[in-house]
Amino acid sequence: MADPIYLDYNATTPVAPEVVEAMLPFLREHFGNPSSAHPYGARAAKAIAQARRELAGLLGAQSEEIVFTGCATEANNLALRGVAQALRHKGRHIVTSSIEHPSVATPLQWLRSEGWDVTALPVDKFGCVLPENLKRALRDDTVLVSIMHANNEVGTIEPIAEFAAIAHARGALFHADAAQSVGKIPVDAGALGVDLLTVAGHKLYAPKGIGALYVRRGTPLHPVLMGAGQEGGLRPGTENVPHIVALGAAADLARRRLPEFAHRVRALRDRLHARLTEGFPELQLHGHPQHRLPNTLHVSFPGLDGRRLLDEAPEIAASVGSACHEGGEAVSGVLAAMALSDSEARGAVRLSLGIPTKEDDIDRAAALLIRAARGLQRR
C-alpha cells in the first residue's frame, strides 16, 4: 500500500535533501568536540559558527544573539524560566495568551506554583489577542509577555510588533514562540521588536532534536541547565554539531526560497479549501481569513467527528490539532478559547501543506475527505 498523502507539515517536516547532505560529513568524519583546541575541534567549532550565521541571517539577527538548544520546548523553557529567574527581584507577573503551545503553557503553570502571577489573555473568534486587552493586563510588576507568533492549529498570525511595543512601553520584555512561523513567513526579530524568539528545527526541514532561541543583546537571562560554558553559558553541554549544522542549512534554504514557497503553498491551500467547499458547502473555516500561515487550513465538518473522518480516509495523513496532544479525547484548548461550539470543535481537521505537496495531492485529498464526510453523514 502506498504511503498516504501527507498533510501534517505543522506537526513535523521531512528533512530536506540539502540539509541531509550538509550534516552527513559531521556524522561520518568530522566528529571533533567543538571545545577541543586541536584541528578536529576547530573544524566542528567553525561549522557551528557558520550555522549560527545562517540562522541569524534568516532572523535578521546578529550571530551572537543565537543560542542553540535541543528543541523548541527547551528554548521556550529557557526564555520563560530564564527571564523569571533573572528578573524575580523586579516583579513576578507574566502575561501570555490562552492559545499557547504546551511548551509555553506548562512552564508558566510551574511558575504559578512557585508564586508567580500569570495572566492568560483571551482571543477573539479568529484566535487573535486584542492589543487593548494586553494594555489592560500590563502592570508595574510585569516582567515578561509571551505570545506566540503563529498558532500551530489554526495558523492565525498575531501582530507581534505591536504587542512588543506595548510591552516595552511598560518596561516588560517580550518573547514570541515562532516555532510555526519561521520558514513559512518572513520573521525578522529586529523588525518584530522581540527580546526573545523561539525556533523549531523540525518545522523547518531540519531534523528533530534541534532548536534555537534568539536572545536580543543585553536581555537579562539566567540559564536553566548548569554545566560548562557552551552557548554563552546559556545552554551548557557538548554541542550537537550535526544537528546544528542541519539547522543552519535549513535556515539558509528557507531564506532563499521563502517568497516562492509562500506563494506556491498559499495557492495550493486555497485550492484545497475551494475543492472542499464545493463538495461540502457546510464546511467552516477557522483562524483568521487573511492573517494566517500560508500553508495552514483548519476547517470543521459540522455534525461529524474529525477523528472518525480521518479514520475513514486512511489515504490521508493529517490531524485534528496539535501533535503534542493529538491522542486525547478532549476538545482542543485553542478551539475552546476561540469559543467554537462543541459540534464545530469536534468536527475540526487541520490540514497543513509543505514543500513536497503537489496539486494532484490536493485534488485527491479533497475528493477523499468529501467522500468520507458524505459516507459518515449517511450512517
C-alpha positions in Angstrom: 0.0 0.0 0.0 1.3 3.4 -1.0 2.1 6.0 1.8 -0.8 8.3 2.5 -0.9 11.9 1.2 1.0 13.8 3.9 -0.9 16.9 5.1 0.6 17.3 8.6 3.5 19.6 8.0 2.7 21.7 11.1 3.4 18.5 13.1 6.8 17.9 11.5 8.6 18.2 8.2 10.8 15.8 6.3 14.5 16.6 6.4 15.3 18.4 3.2 17.9 16.6 0.9 20.2 19.6 1.0 20.1 19.6 4.8 20.9 15.9 4.9 23.9 16.5 2.7 25.1 19.3 4.9 25.0 17.3 8.1 26.4 14.0 6.7 30.1 14.9 7.0 29.6 15.7 10.7 28.1 12.2 11.2 30.8 10.4 9.3 34.2 12.0 9.5 34.1 15.4 11.3 33.5 14.1 14.9 35.5 16.6 16.9 34.3 18.2 20.1 33.9 22.0 19.4 35.6 22.8 22.7 38.8 21.0 21.8 41.8 23.1 20.7 43.1 20.7 18.0 42.0 20.7 14.3 39.2 18.2 14.9 37.6 20.5 17.4 38.3 23.7 15.4 36.5 22.1 12.4 33.4 21.5 14.5 33.5 24.9 16.0 33.8 26.6 12.6 30.8 24.6 11.4 28.7 25.8 14.4 29.8 29.4 13.8 28.6 29.1 10.2 25.3 27.6 11.2 24.8 30.5 13.7 25.4 33.0 10.9 22.9 31.2 8.7 20.2 31.2 11.3 20.9 34.8 12.2 20.6 35.7 8.6 17.1 34.2 8.4 16.0 36.0 11.5 17.6 39.4 10.8 19.7 38.9 13.9 23.4 39.0 14.9 25.2 35.7 15.3 25.9 36.2 18.9 22.1 36.5 19.6 21.5 32.9 18.6 21.5 30.2 21.3 21.2 26.6 20.0 19.0 24.3 22.1 17.9 20.7 21.9 14.4 21.7 20.7 11.8 24.5 20.7 10.4 23.2 24.1 13.8 23.8 25.7 14.1 27.2 24.1 10.7 28.2 25.5 11.6 26.9 28.9 14.9 28.9 28.8 13.1 32.0 27.7 10.3 31.9 30.3 12.2 30.4 33.3 15.4 32.2 32.4 13.7 35.7 32.4 11.7 34.8 35.6 14.9 33.9 37.4 16.8 36.9 36.1 14.1 39.5 36.9 12.5 38.0 40.0 13.7 41.0 42.1 11.8 43.4 39.7 8.4 41.7 39.6 6.5 38.4 39.5 3.9 39.0 36.8 3.9 37.4 33.3 1.3 37.9 30.6 0.6 35.3 28.0 -2.3 34.1 25.8 -4.9 31.4 26.2 -3.8 29.6 23.0 -0.2 28.9 23.7 1.6 25.6 22.9 2.1 23.3 26.0 5.8 24.1 25.9 4.9 27.7 27.0 1.7 27.0 29.0 3.3 24.2 31.1 6.4 26.2 32.3 4.1 29.1 33.1 1.9 26.7 35.2 5.1 25.7 37.1 6.0 29.4 37.7 2.5 29.8 39.1 3.2 27.1 41.6 6.4 29.0 42.5 4.4 32.1 43.4 4.3 33.9 40.1 1.1 35.6 38.8 0.3 34.7 35.2 -2.4 36.4 33.2 -3.7 34.5 30.2 -5.4 36.8 27.7 -8.5 35.7 25.8 -8.6 35.6 22.0 -11.4 36.6 19.5 -13.2 34.2 17.1 -10.2 34.2 14.8 -7.7 33.3 17.5 -6.3 36.9 17.8 -5.2 38.6 21.0 -6.6 42.1 21.1 -4.0 44.8 21.8 -6.3 46.7 24.2 -6.5 43.5 26.3 -2.7 43.4 26.5 -2.6 47.0 27.5 -5.1 46.5 30.3 -3.3 43.4 31.6 0.2 45.0 32.0 1.2 46.1 35.5 4.1 47.8 37.1 5.4 44.4 38.2 5.0 42.7 34.8 8.4 41.5 33.7 7.6 39.4 30.6 4.9 39.0 27.9 4.9 35.7 25.9 2.6 35.4 22.9 3.1 33.0 20.0 3.8 34.4 16.6 1.5 32.0 14.6 -0.8 29.4 16.1 0.1 25.8 15.4 -3.5 24.7 15.0 -5.5 27.4 13.1 -2.5 29.3 11.7 -3.5 32.8 12.9 -0.6 35.3 12.9 -0.5 37.7 15.8 0.6 41.3 15.5 3.8 40.7 17.4 5.5 44.0 16.6 2.5 45.9 18.0 2.5 43.7 21.1 6.2 44.0 21.7 6.0 47.8 21.5 3.1 47.8 24.1 5.1 45.6 26.4 8.3 47.7 26.1 6.3 50.9 26.8 5.5 49.4 30.3 9.1 48.1 30.8 8.4 44.4 30.2 10.3 42.0 27.9 8.6 40.2 25.1 9.0 36.6 24.0 7.4 35.1 20.9 7.2 31.4 20.2 7.9 31.4 16.4 8.2 27.6 16.1 5.4 27.5 13.4 6.2 30.7 11.6 9.9 30.6 10.9 10.5 29.3 7.4 6.8 29.8 6.4 6.6 33.6 6.5 9.3 36.3 7.0 10.4 36.5 10.6 12.7 39.4 11.3 13.5 39.6 15.0 14.6 43.2 14.8 11.5 44.4 12.9 9.2 42.5 15.3 11.0 44.2 18.2 11.1 41.0 20.3 13.6 40.3 23.0 13.4 36.5 22.7 12.2 34.3 19.9 11.9 30.5 19.6 12.8 28.4 16.6 12.0 24.7 16.0 14.3 22.8 13.6 11.8 20.1 12.7 9.2 22.5 11.5 11.8 24.0 9.1 13.0 20.8 7.2 15.8 20.2 9.7 15.9 17.1 12.0 14.0 16.7 15.2 16.1 17.4 18.3 17.4 20.8 17.5 16.0 24.3 18.2 17.2 27.8 18.9 16.4 30.8 21.0 17.1 34.3 19.7 18.2 36.5 22.6 18.5 40.1 21.9 21.8 41.6 23.0 21.5 42.8 26.6 18.4 40.8 27.5 18.7 39.5 31.1 18.5 35.7 31.1 19.6 33.0 33.5 20.5 29.5 32.3 18.1 26.7 33.2 20.7 24.0 32.9 24.0 24.1 34.8 27.3 23.0 33.4 30.2 24.3 31.2 30.2 27.5 29.2 28.8 26.4 25.8 26.3 28.7 24.0 27.5 31.7 26.1 26.7 29.8 29.3 23.0 29.7 28.5 22.9 26.2 27.2 25.7 24.1 28.6 26.6 20.7 27.2 28.6 19.4 24.3 27.0 20.8 21.1 25.1 18.5 18.8 27.2 19.5 15.8 25.4 17.5 13.0 22.0 18.9 14.0 23.3 22.4 14.5 24.8 22.3 11.0 21.5 20.9 9.7 19.5 23.8 11.3 21.9 26.3 9.7 21.5 24.7 6.3 17.7 24.6 6.7 17.7 28.3 7.7 19.8 29.2 4.6 17.5 27.2 2.4 14.4 28.9 3.9 15.9 32.3 3.4 16.5 31.7 -0.3 13.2 30.0 -1.2 10.7 31.8 1.2 9.0 34.1 -1.3 8.4 31.3 -3.9 7.4 28.8 -1.2 4.8 31.1 0.4 3.2 32.0 -2.9 3.0 28.4 -4.1 1.8 26.8 -0.9 -0.9 29.5 -0.4 -2.3 28.8 -3.8 -2.4 25.1 -3.0 -4.0 25.7 0.3 -6.7 27.9 -1.2 -7.3 25.3 -3.9 -7.8 22.7 -1.2 -10.3 25.0 0.6 -12.2 25.6 -2.6 -12.4 21.9 -3.5 -13.6 21.0 0.0 -16.2 23.8 0.0 -17.5 22.8 -3.4 -18.1 19.2 -2.2 -19.2 20.0 1.3 -20.8 23.5 1.4 -21.4 23.2 5.2 -17.6 23.4 5.7 -16.4 26.1 8.2 -13.0 27.8 8.2 -11.2 28.6 11.4 -8.4 31.0 12.0 -8.0 34.5 10.5 -9.1 34.5 6.8 -6.2 36.8 5.8 -3.6 36.9 8.6 -2.9 33.2 8.6 0.1 30.9 7.8 0.1 30.3 4.0 0.3 26.5 4.4 -2.5 26.0 7.1 -6.1 25.1 6.5 -8.1 24.4 9.7 -11.7 23.5 8.9 -14.7 21.9 10.6 -17.2 19.4 9.1 -20.1 20.3 11.4 -22.0 17.3 12.8 -19.1 14.9 12.2 -16.2 13.8 14.3 -12.8 14.9 12.9 -11.0 11.8 14.2 -13.6 9.5 12.6 -13.4 11.4 9.4 -9.6 10.9 9.2 -10.1 7.3 10.1 -12.4 6.9 7.1 -9.8 8.5 4.8 -6.6 6.4 5.7 -5.1 7.6 2.4 -4.5 11.0 4.1 -2.1 11.7 6.9 -3.5 14.7 8.8 -4.5 15.6 12.3 -7.3 17.2 14.3 -4.9 19.6 16.1 -1.5 19.8 17.7 0.5 16.6 17.5 1.6 17.2 21.1 -1.8 16.2 22.4 -3.3 14.5 19.4 -4.2 11.4 21.2 -6.6 12.9 23.7 -10.3 13.0 23.6 -10.9 16.5 24.9 -11.7 19.3 22.6 -8.7 21.4 21.6 -7.9 24.2 24.1 -7.2 26.5 21.2 -10.7 25.9 19.7 -12.3 26.3 23.2 -10.5 29.6 23.6 -12.0 30.7 20.2 -15.5 29.9 21.6 -16.3 27.3 18.9 -19.3 25.2 19.6 -18.9 21.6 20.6 -20.0 20.4 17.2 -17.6 22.7 15.4 -14.7 21.8 17.6 -15.3 18.0 17.3 -15.6 18.2 13.6 -12.3 20.0 13.2 -9.4 18.9 11.0 -6.0 20.6 10.5 -4.6 20.2 7.0 -1.1 21.7 6.7 0.9 21.7 3.5 4.6 21.7 2.7 7.3 22.0 0.1 6.7 18.4 -1.4 2.9 19.0 -1.6 1.6 18.8 -5.2 -1.5 19.9 -7.0 -2.5 16.3 -7.5 -2.2 15.6 -3.8 -4.6 18.5 -3.1 -7.3 17.3 -5.6 -7.0 13.7 -4.4 -7.2 14.7 -0.7 -10.2 16.9 -1.2 -12.1 14.1 -3.0 -11.2 11.5 -0.3 -12.3 13.8 2.5 -15.6 14.7 0.8 -16.3 11.0 0.2 -15.5 10.2 3.8 -17.7 13.0 5.1 -20.7 12.1 3.0 -20.3 8.5 4.0 -20.4 9.3 7.7 -23.4 11.5 7.1 -25.3 8.6 5.6 -24.7 6.3 8.6 
